[in-house]
Amino acid sequence: RDRLIDWDDVAMKFKRGYISFSHGKKIFLYVNVQKDNLKLHMVKNDFSLQDPNTPFKFVKLKTRTIYSFRLKDESDIDSCLMSIKEKYESVKN
């Protein structure tokens, strides 16, 4: 959370069941807090992850396509942040 908030113009909103991180009016990350992990979701839209080593998996839902990752270990945070930063940069521009 602290690393994301340090980026330019990032807002965090608490909703029932999830936390969203946005730049301006564009949400770039949804976080679902669960008992023993965090579920991270990024909506695909016109965005594709360029990092071949990203921990996020491509998931096609009924209404949208997302990138999803279940964060269980703190050791995965850095690789997650690289992918999240890539999405953040795409909504920032």
N, C-alpha and C positions, 0 to 999 in steps of 0.2 A: 504494500500500500504506500509506504513512504517513498519508495523509489519512483512510483508512478506519479505521485502528487508533485514531485520535484520537476517534472517535465513542464514545459510552457503551457499555461492555460488549461490545465486538466482539472475537471470537476468530478467529484465522487457523489453519487446519489444512492441513498439507501431506500430500497423498495421491499415490499413483502416477498421474501423468498430469494432475493438477489441484490447485488450491488452493481451499479453501472459506473463505468468510467468514460468520460466524454471530453472532447475538445470542441468548444463552442456548443453547437447543437447536435453534433455527430458523435454517437456512442461508438467506441471502438472496442470495448471489452465488457462482458458480463461475467460476474463471479457468483456462483452458488456456493454458499458455505454449508458443508455437510459434516457429519459427525467426525470422520477421521481424514477428510481431504477437502480440497477446493476444486470445484468444477469450473473451468475457464472456457468461455465461448467467445468467438469473434465471428460476426456475420460476414459472409464472403463478399456479397455485392459485386463490384468490379475489381476486386482485389484478389491477388494470388500470392501466397507465401513463396518467396524466392529461396529461402534457406532449405537445402535438402536435408539438413539434420534437425529440422524443427520437431519438437515433441508433439505438436498439434496434429490431429488427424482430421481429414476431410470427411464430413458427415452430411448426407443429403436427407433433409426432413421433408415433410409434406408441403410446407409453405415456404421454406428457404433452405439455403445451404450454409453450413457453418464450419468453422474450424473448432475442434473441441479437444480439451486435455484435462485429465484428472491429476491434479498436483497432490502427491502424497509425501514426497521427500523434499526437504529443503535443498538438496543437491541439484534438483531440476530447475530451481528458480532462475538461474542465469540464462539457461537456454530458452526458457519461457519468455523472459524479459526481452531477449533479442527478437523473437517473433512478434511480441506485443508492440515493441518499438517500431517494427516494420509496418504494422497495421496503423499505429498512431501517426506515423509519417505520411501514410496514404490519405488519412482524413484531414490531416493538418494542411495539406496543399490543395 
